[in-house]
Amino acid sequence: MKPKRTNRPLLIKGLKTMGFTLLALFIGPFLLHAGLSNPEKPLYLPLVMTGIGVCLAAIYLGFRGIKIIMDSIFK
């Protein structure tokens, strides 16, 4: 029986994905706050839409990163 080992390249890919998740977790709310605190500015709507998009991307990347890390450990 072959011993189970962690797939290191897949683990590194998952950790990189989690790094991008961490970055998006800070940038998204920052953009939302910048957009929502200045509703009279011309960049109000683009900042809010970009902030929402980055927040949604952070959620997706978080789940994807956890799945990649789990696959590297348990497959």
C-alpha positions in Angstrom: 0.0 0.0 0.0 1.4 3.4 -1.1 1.6 6.0 1.8 -0.4 9.1 1.3 1.6 12.3 0.8 0.7 15.9 0.4 0.8 17.1 -3.2 3.2 20.1 -2.7 2.7 21.9 -6.0 -1.1 21.8 -5.5 -0.6 23.0 -1.9 1.5 25.9 -3.0 -1.2 26.8 -5.6 -3.9 26.7 -2.8 -1.8 29.0 -0.6 -1.3 31.5 -3.4 -5.0 31.5 -3.9 -5.5 32.2 -0.2 -3.0 35.0 -0.5 -5.1 36.6 -3.2 -8.2 36.0 -1.0 -6.5 37.9 1.8 -5.7 40.8 -0.5 -9.2 40.9 -1.9 -10.6 40.8 1.7 -8.9 44.1 2.4 -9.3 45.9 -0.9 -13.1 45.1 -1.4 -14.4 46.8 1.8 -11.9 49.7 1.3 -13.4 50.4 -2.1 -16.9 50.1 -0.8 -16.2 52.5 2.0 -14.5 54.9 -0.4 -17.5 54.8 -2.8 -20.3 54.9 -0.2 -18.8 57.8 1.8 -18.8 60.1 -1.2 -22.2 59.7 -3.1 -21.9 63.1 -4.7 -18.6 62.3 -6.5 -18.5 61.2 -10.1 -16.8 57.9 -9.3 -19.5 56.8 -6.8 -21.1 54.1 -8.9 -17.9 52.6 -10.4 -16.3 52.4 -6.9 -19.3 50.7 -5.4 -19.6 48.2 -8.2 -15.9 47.4 -8.2 -16.0 47.0 -4.4 -18.9 44.6 -4.6 -17.2 42.7 -7.4 -13.9 42.4 -5.4 -15.9 41.2 -2.3 -17.6 38.5 -4.3 -14.3 37.5 -5.8 -12.8 37.2 -2.3 -15.6 34.8 -1.3 -15.2 32.7 -4.4 -11.4 32.6 -4.0 -11.7 31.7 -0.4 -13.8 28.6 -1.1 -11.6 27.7 -4.1 -8.4 28.0 -2.1 -9.7 25.8 0.7 -10.9 23.2 -1.9 -7.4 23.2 -3.5 -5.7 22.9 -0.2 -8.0 20.0 0.9 -7.4 18.3 -2.5 -3.6 18.5 -2.0 -3.8 17.0 1.4 -6.5 14.3 1.1 -6.2 13.1 -2.6 
